[in-house]
């Protein structure tokens, strides 16, 4: 049984995408990147008017 070339390429792209997303998840890179922008985000969310009534 031979697998066509495009299937091998598709498998390679899928394996590469999995490797990238697994690395991002394993090292928690998304939160590390977000923490670099924390001062900007805090300034933005502190300006939002609060409308919370108990």
Secondary structure, DSSP 8 states (H G I E B T S, - for coil): ----HHHHHHHHHHHHHHHHHHHHHHTTHHHHHHHHTHHHHHHHHHTS------
